[in-house]
């Protein structure tokens, strides 16, 4: 049996393009490079060669900036808290910890935290113009 790299501390959590990595969902809050931090949320990105794993801590009562990707699909995994996800500017859908949302190309999406306390979710997407892998990522 082959052993994979097990990421267990902040210093060892980096996804390399050709290094399989196993990590716990408990490690996501401290994993990755901080790319956004303001009064709405904190966003951290882990980059592979073609994919990004992005985690968001969305503060109570806040809403993410809505967007769509013409050429990129995205998967949202809700880890903590509760809220709503608006898909294609329609009726929002309730989401809670444990829910997955698969978003096809071109579908507008944004998340609102409707619960008490912070909400945490992870997204996986193919890198795209404006959210590419930074040149100085290991």
Secondary structure, 3 states (H helix, E strand, C coil): CCCCEEECCHHHCCCECCECEEECHHHHHHCCEEEEECCCEEEEEEECCCEEEEEEEECCCCECCCECCCCCCEEEEEEECEEEEEECCCCCEEEECCCEEEECCCCCEEEEECCCCCEEEEEEEECCCCCCCCCCCC
